[in-house]
């Protein structure tokens, strides 16, 4: 198994401590309108044909290229 050359930071280092259920509920309540508007916008874009399905092969190729690049550097 490959060993990491650098430590991987915890999510907490990047995003802060995990929210409690009460804090998460409060955040959702504060942002409910924006969340719903985002969902409606995504649904409209999909219905208008603006959304493109993910190409798993292309995603894997990109990931492989990034991995290869990271191994050379």
N, C-alpha and C positions, 0 to 999 in steps of 0.2 A: 504494500500500500504506500502511496506517495505521502511524504510528510510535507506539511505546509511550511513555506519559508518565512512567512509572516503570520502573526496571530490574526485571527478573524475577529473583528469587534462584535460584541453583542449588539442586538437590535437596540438595547437600552442606551448604548453609547451614541447611536445615531438619532434615535427617536424619543429618548427619555423613558421614564418608567411606564409600564403598562397601565392603562386606565382601568379603574374598577368598573364593575357593571353599572353602578350609579353614575360615574363620570361619563361612561360611554353613552348611556341613555340620555344624559343631559346634552352631550355633544350632538347626538342625532336629533334631539328635539330642537336645538338651536339652528341646525343646518338642514332641517327637513325640507324646506322649500327649495333650497339650492340642489339638494340630492334629487328630489322629484323632477326639477327642471332639467337636470342633466340626463335623467333616465328618459324623459319625454323627448329631449333633443336627439338622443341616441336612437330611440325608436323611429323618429321621423327620418333621420338620415338613413337608417336601414331600409325603411319603406321606400325611400326615394332612390335606392340603389347606390348610395354613396359609400356604404360600408363594403369593405372587401374581406372575403373570408381569409383566414390565416392559411398560409401555405407551410405546412409542417416541414416539408423538405427544405424550403428556403430558410426557415428558422433554424433547423439543425445545421445547415451549411454555414450560416452566419455564426452559430455558436462554435462550430468546429474551427472556423477561420480565426475567431477570437482566441480560442484555446491555443491553436498553433502559434499565433502571434505572441501570446503570453509566455509560451515555452521557449521562444527564441530570444526574448528580451531579458 
